Amino acid sequence: MGKFEEYNKKLSSIILALMNIALLLVALALCVLLFFEAWKIVKLSIYPQDNNTFRSIIEEIIVFFLYFEFIALIVKYFKSKSHFPLRYFIYIGITAIIRLIIIDHDVAYNTLVWGSSIFLLSCSLAIVNKFVKHD
């Protein structure tokens, strides 16, 4: 192996290590945010503030699941030797669009478009599950 290949291998190892450290820090931050979201849900459940409390609880639960999915994605990344499975990104996309629909559903056309995107993402997920090698 030449010097150039050794240099490339060492450089890619260093970059991968830095990326893993950064991803670990992101995971820790997401865990803290997940705890705070859980605390908000408990507070809203015990001490309702107004008539929109139910809507606020639903919004917080969806945000909680978004944090949870990102943490699960990072865990899967480390378990599968630095690989992000495509289906996890599709799950996160579906959850984010559902949150958007719950928060802002006043315009029927927008809700139809977002619902169509959920349908397309669900079809994509079915295709990925059928034809792509599982992790």
N, C-alpha and C positions, 0 to 999 in steps of 0.2 A: 504494500500500500504506500502510495507517495505521500509527500508532506502535505500537499493540498487536500487530499482525502482525510488525512489525520486532523488537519486544521478544521475542515468542515464538520467532521464528526464531533470534535471537542466543542466547537462553537454551537452546534445544534443541541448538544447535551446541556450546555450552560443556559441556552435560551429556554429549553424545555424545563429545566430546574426553576428558572425565574418565573416562567409561566405557571408552573405548579404552585409555587409559593404565592403568587398573586391570586390564583384561583382559590387557594386555601384561605387567604385573607378575605376574599369575597364571600366564601362559604361561612366564615365566622361572623361577618357582618350580617349576612342574611339570617343566620341563626338568632342573632340579637334582635333583628327586626321582626322575625317570626314570633319571638317571645313577646315583644311589645304589641304586635297585632293580636295575639291571644289575650293579652291583658286588656286591650281595648274592647274585645268582644265580651269578655267577662264583665267589665265595667258597664258597657252598654246594656247587657242583659240584666244586671242587678239594679242599675240606676238609670232607668229610661229618662231621656231628657225632653223629648217632645214627641209629636205625632209621627215624625219621620224616623224614629228609632229603629223600627223593623227594617226599613230600607238601609239605614246605616249599618246595622248588624250584617245584613246580606252583603253589602259592599266590603265590609271588613273581612268576612269569611272568604270572599273571592280573592282578596288581596293576600290573605293568609295562605290560601292554596297556591297562589302564584309563587310566593316565597318558598313554600314547601316543594313545589315542582322544580324550582331552580336549584334548591339544595339537593333534591334527588338526582337531578341532572349532573351536578358536580360529583356526588357520591358515585354515580354510575361511571363517570369519566375516570375516576381513580381506580375503580374496580375493573374496568375494561382496558386498562393500560393505555391511557391517554386517547380515548375515543369517545366522541359524543354520538349516541344513537340518534338517528333522524327522527324517530317517532316521539322522542321526548320533546323536541322542538315543536312538533305538531300539537302535542298535548298542551304545551305552554301557549301556543297561538290560539287554540280553541278556548282555553280558559280566559285569556286576555280579551278575546272578542266577546265572550259571555259577560265579563265584567263591564265592558263598554256598553253592551245592550242594556244591562241592568241599570247602569248609571244614567245613560242618556238614551231614552227610548221615546222621545217626544215626536220625532219625525218618522213617519211610517216608512218612507222610502229608504232612509238610512238603516232602519231595523231590517228591512228586506234585504238590503245589500249585505249587511253584516251576517244575517242568517244564511244567505247564500254562500258567504265565505266560510262559515262553519261547515256547511254541507260539502264544499269543495275540500276543505281540510280533512273532513271525515272520510271522503272518498280517497284522498291521498293516503290517509292512514291505513285504509283497507288495502290499497295497492302495496304500500310498504310492507304491511304485515304478510301479504300473500307472496310477494316476489323478492323481497330483500332478505338476506340472511339475518336471522335473529342473533342478538348479542348474548 
